[in-house]
Amino acid sequence: MQVIVRDNNVEQAHRVLKKKLQREGVLREVKMKRFFEKPSEKRVREKAESLRRTRKFQRKKREKAGY
């Protein structure tokens, strides 16, 4: 990942980098890997995330259809 620093404005570049990392999910992944996660907990979490994504997609689809 790359961020261009313009006019020696490091603070702005840092904010842009943090936003890009957050959008890609890197920060969340690093936070998750800080501690060991049991395989059963991982399955439950991934299933919940999948369900959340599916519901979000269906909600967007209904909004687009005009419901």
CORHU-V387038 format. One line per field, one symbol per residue. burial: 1 if it has 24 or more other ideal C-beta (glycine too) atoms within 12 Angstrom, else 0. A space follows every 50 residues. Layout:
burial: ???
This chain:
burial: 00000000000000000000000000000000000000000000000000 00000000000000000
